[in-house]
């Protein structure tokens, strides 16, 4: 939440419109709306991607027996959703002793939707980076077989390379696929001062659907190291990064950035 004493509707002259490449929050009490009121900025929400789960039949073709794995790596809530969906469709009973390694605390807490959450079996990185997650995995990797559910068209090679280099037993079955949304209708005819991305696929969707896109003065925000790398690999300038120690969420990162702009 933002500080109460700061809710004064202060306007940052150079920043008027922000695009959040995610669905609009269900609640009007979302901190995004509080941020908009505080700084006098307009917020648009438009997901750049949508996910489609693979069928149980498609999954079986990959010949991966989920019951043989003692640990699962999750880098998103979507991966959690589709992992447990596939388990339900295949009638696979996930062992209570299964260990879960998550990229962030927020992803880890999402597991409460599906399992009895116990600290002894759920682990997460300290700062949202792959490295911090690897540090945790490294402490518990002995005698574990890792399952890393991924999107059909997006895998984190850094995670796969780490598992390989540390001689871990692992499998990376795809359980869903990422499909680009209609990005043109939100980008054409609109000028945004800030665009915030949350997945590498969101960045790819922009570049695929709007191949002539020029960043010019638009600030780009990215949540997660992999998303930030995708922004830079696309030849764009990355201005706002999250999570960081002082900015664990995109809202917090925007708050910090807008506050700094106000002081200029």
C-alpha positions as CSV (number, residue, x, y, z in Angstrom):
1,X,0.0,0.0,0.0
2,X,1.1,3.6,-0.5
3,X,1.7,5.9,2.4
4,X,-1.5,7.6,3.5
5,X,0.2,11.0,3.9
6,X,1.2,11.0,0.3
7,X,-2.3,10.7,-1.2
8,X,-2.5,14.2,-2.5
9,X,-3.2,13.7,-6.2
10,X,0.2,15.1,-7.1
11,X,0.8,15.2,-10.9
12,X,4.0,14.2,-12.5
13,X,3.9,16.4,-15.6
14,X,6.0,14.2,-17.9
15,X,4.0,11.0,-17.1
16,X,0.3,10.9,-17.9
17,X,-0.5,7.4,-19.2
18,X,0.8,4.0,-18.0
19,X,0.0,0.7,-19.7
20,X,0.0,-2.4,-17.5
21,X,0.2,-5.5,-19.8
22,X,-2.0,-7.6,-17.4
23,X,-5.7,-7.9,-16.9
24,X,-7.5,-5.2,-15.1
25,X,-7.6,-5.9,-11.3
26,X,-10.9,-7.2,-10.1
27,X,-11.0,-5.0,-7.0
28,X,-11.2,-1.2,-7.1
29,X,-9.0,-1.3,-4.0
30,X,-6.0,-2.4,-6.1
31,X,-2.8,-0.5,-5.3
32,X,-2.5,0.4,-9.0
33,X,-5.6,2.6,-8.7
34,X,-4.2,4.2,-5.5
35,X,-1.0,4.9,-7.4
36,X,-2.9,6.5,-10.3
37,X,-4.8,8.8,-7.9
38,X,-1.7,9.8,-6.0
39,X,0.3,10.9,-9.1
40,X,-2.6,11.9,-11.3
41,X,-1.8,9.3,-14.0
42,X,-4.1,7.3,-16.2
43,X,-3.7,3.5,-16.1
44,X,-4.7,1.2,-18.9
45,X,-4.8,-2.6,-18.5
46,X,-4.4,-4.9,-21.5
47,X,-2.8,-8.4,-21.3
48,X,-0.4,-8.9,-24.2
49,X,-0.6,-12.7,-24.0
50,X,-3.1,-15.4,-23.1
51,X,-2.4,-19.0,-22.0
52,X,-3.9,-22.2,-23.4
53,X,-3.5,-25.4,-21.4
54,X,-2.3,-28.5,-23.3
55,X,-4.7,-31.4,-23.1
56,X,-4.0,-34.6,-21.0
57,X,-3.6,-36.4,-24.4
58,X,-0.9,-33.9,-25.5
59,X,0.9,-34.2,-22.2
60,X,1.0,-38.0,-22.3
61,X,2.9,-37.8,-25.6
62,X,5.8,-36.3,-23.7
63,X,6.1,-39.5,-21.7
64,X,6.8,-37.8,-18.4
65,X,5.6,-39.6,-15.3
66,X,4.9,-36.9,-12.8
67,X,4.8,-39.4,-9.9
68,X,8.5,-40.1,-10.3
69,X,9.6,-36.6,-9.4
70,X,10.2,-35.5,-5.8
71,X,10.5,-31.7,-6.4
72,X,8.9,-29.1,-8.7
73,X,10.2,-25.7,-9.8
74,X,7.7,-23.0,-10.4
75,X,8.5,-19.6,-12.0
76,X,4.9,-18.4,-12.2
77,X,1.4,-18.8,-10.9
78,X,0.3,-20.0,-14.3
79,X,2.7,-22.9,-14.1
80,X,1.2,-23.8,-10.8
81,X,-2.3,-23.7,-12.2
82,X,-1.5,-25.9,-15.1
83,X,0.6,-28.4,-13.1
84,X,-2.2,-29.2,-10.8
85,X,-4.8,-29.1,-13.7
86,X,-2.8,-31.8,-15.5
87,X,-2.4,-33.8,-12.3
88,X,-6.1,-33.7,-11.8
89,X,-6.9,-34.7,-15.4
90,X,-4.4,-37.6,-15.3
91,X,-5.6,-38.5,-11.8
92,X,-2.0,-38.2,-10.4
93,X,-1.8,-38.0,-6.7
94,X,0.9,-35.6,-5.8
95,X,2.9,-36.8,-2.8
96,X,2.7,-34.8,0.4
97,X,6.5,-35.0,0.6
98,X,6.9,-33.2,-2.7
99,X,9.2,-30.1,-2.4
100,X,8.4,-26.9,-4.3
101,X,11.0,-24.4,-5.3
102,X,9.5,-21.0,-6.4
103,X,11.0,-17.9,-8.0
104,X,9.3,-15.5,-5.5
105,X,7.4,-15.6,-2.2
106,X,4.3,-14.5,-4.0
107,X,4.4,-17.5,-6.3
108,X,5.2,-19.8,-3.3
109,X,2.1,-18.4,-1.4
110,X,-0.1,-19.2,-4.4
111,X,0.5,-22.9,-3.7
112,X,-1.9,-22.5,-0.7
113,X,-4.7,-22.8,-3.3
114,X,-3.7,-26.4,-4.0
115,X,-1.7,-27.8,-1.1
116,X,-1.4,-27.7,2.7
117,X,1.3,-25.0,2.9
118,X,4.3,-26.1,5.0
119,X,7.5,-24.2,5.3
120,X,9.5,-27.4,5.4
121,X,8.6,-28.2,1.8
122,X,8.0,-24.9,0.1
123,X,11.1,-22.7,-0.7
124,X,11.6,-19.5,-2.6
125,X,14.4,-17.1,-3.6
126,X,15.1,-14.0,-1.6
127,X,14.9,-11.4,-4.3
128,X,13.0,-12.9,-7.3
129,X,16.1,-13.7,-9.3
130,X,17.1,-17.1,-10.7
131,X,20.3,-16.9,-8.7
132,X,18.5,-16.6,-5.3
133,X,16.3,-19.5,-6.2
134,X,19.4,-21.6,-7.2
135,X,20.9,-20.8,-3.8
136,X,17.9,-22.4,-2.2
137,X,17.7,-25.4,-4.6
138,X,21.4,-26.0,-4.1
139,X,20.8,-26.6,-0.4
140,X,18.2,-29.3,-1.0
141,X,19.1,-30.8,-4.3
142,X,20.6,-34.1,-3.1
143,X,18.6,-37.2,-4.1
144,X,15.8,-35.0,-5.7
145,X,14.3,-35.4,-9.1
146,X,13.1,-32.0,-10.5
147,X,10.1,-31.3,-12.6
148,X,10.1,-27.9,-14.2
149,X,6.7,-27.2,-15.9
150,X,7.1,-24.7,-18.8
151,X,5.2,-23.1,-21.6
152,X,5.5,-24.9,-25.0
153,X,7.1,-21.8,-26.6
154,X,9.0,-20.4,-23.6
155,X,11.6,-22.0,-21.5
156,X,14.2,-20.4,-19.2
157,X,17.5,-21.7,-20.5
158,X,19.3,-20.3,-17.4
159,X,17.3,-22.7,-15.2
160,X,17.8,-25.6,-17.5
161,X,21.5,-24.9,-17.8
162,X,21.9,-24.7,-14.0
163,X,20.1,-28.1,-13.6
164,X,22.4,-29.6,-16.2
165,X,25.6,-28.1,-14.8
166,X,24.8,-29.3,-11.3
167,X,24.0,-32.8,-12.6
168,X,20.4,-32.8,-11.4
169,X,17.9,-35.2,-12.7
170,X,15.1,-33.2,-14.3
171,X,12.4,-33.0,-16.9
172,X,10.9,-29.9,-18.5
173,X,7.4,-30.9,-19.8
174,X,5.3,-28.2,-21.4
175,X,1.8,-27.9,-19.8
176,X,0.5,-24.8,-21.5
177,X,1.3,-22.6,-24.5
178,X,1.5,-18.8,-24.8
179,X,-0.6,-17.1,-27.5
180,X,-0.1,-13.4,-28.4
181,X,-3.2,-11.2,-27.8
182,X,-4.4,-8.4,-30.1
183,X,-1.7,-5.8,-29.2
184,X,-2.3,-3.5,-32.1
185,X,-5.6,-2.2,-30.9
186,X,-4.1,-0.9,-27.7
187,X,-0.8,0.4,-29.2
188,X,-2.0,2.0,-32.4
189,X,-3.4,5.5,-31.7
190,X,-2.2,5.5,-28.0
191,X,0.9,7.1,-26.6
192,X,2.0,5.6,-23.3
193,X,4.7,7.2,-21.1
194,X,5.3,3.9,-19.3
195,X,4.7,0.3,-20.4
196,X,5.1,-2.5,-17.8
197,X,5.9,-6.0,-18.8
198,X,5.6,-9.2,-16.7
199,X,6.8,-12.0,-18.9
200,X,9.2,-12.4,-21.8
201,X,6.3,-13.5,-23.9
202,X,4.6,-10.2,-23.4
203,X,7.7,-8.4,-24.9
204,X,7.7,-10.9,-27.8
205,X,4.0,-10.2,-28.4
206,X,4.7,-6.5,-28.8
207,X,7.6,-7.0,-31.2
208,X,5.8,-9.6,-33.2
209,X,2.5,-7.7,-33.5
210,X,4.1,-4.2,-33.9
211,X,7.4,-4.9,-35.7
212,X,8.0,-1.2,-36.4
213,X,7.6,-0.2,-32.7
214,X,9.9,2.6,-31.6
215,X,10.4,3.2,-27.9
216,X,11.4,6.9,-28.3
217,X,10.7,8.5,-24.9
218,X,8.5,5.7,-23.5
219,X,9.8,4.2,-20.3
220,X,9.8,0.4,-20.1
221,X,9.2,-1.5,-16.8
222,X,9.9,-5.2,-16.4
223,X,9.0,-7.6,-13.6
224,X,11.6,-10.4,-13.2
225,X,15.1,-10.8,-14.6
226,X,14.0,-12.9,-17.5
227,X,11.5,-10.2,-18.6
228,X,14.1,-7.5,-18.2
229,X,16.5,-9.6,-20.4
230,X,13.8,-10.0,-23.0
231,X,13.3,-6.2,-23.0
232,X,17.0,-5.6,-23.6
233,X,17.3,-8.4,-26.1
234,X,14.5,-6.7,-28.1
235,X,16.7,-3.6,-28.3
236,X,14.6,-1.6,-25.9
237,X,15.8,0.5,-23.0
238,X,14.9,-0.9,-19.5
239,X,14.0,1.9,-17.1
240,X,12.1,0.3,-14.3
241,X,13.1,-3.0,-12.7
242,X,11.3,-5.2,-10.2
243,X,11.5,-7.0,-7.9
244,X,14.4,-5.4,-6.1
245,X,15.1,-5.3,-2.3
246,X,13.3,-2.0,-1.9
247,X,10.7,-2.6,-4.6
248,X,9.2,-6.1,-4.4
249,X,6.3,-5.4,-6.7
250,X,5.7,-3.5,-9.9
251,X,3.5,-1.1,-8.0
252,X,6.4,-0.4,-5.6
253,X,8.8,0.1,-8.5
254,X,6.4,2.5,-10.2
255,X,5.9,4.4,-7.0
256,X,9.7,4.8,-6.6
257,X,10.1,5.9,-10.2
258,X,7.3,8.4,-10.1
259,X,8.5,9.8,-6.8
260,X,12.0,10.3,-8.2
261,X,10.6,12.0,-11.3
262,X,8.6,14.4,-9.2
263,X,11.7,15.6,-7.5
264,X,13.5,16.5,-10.7
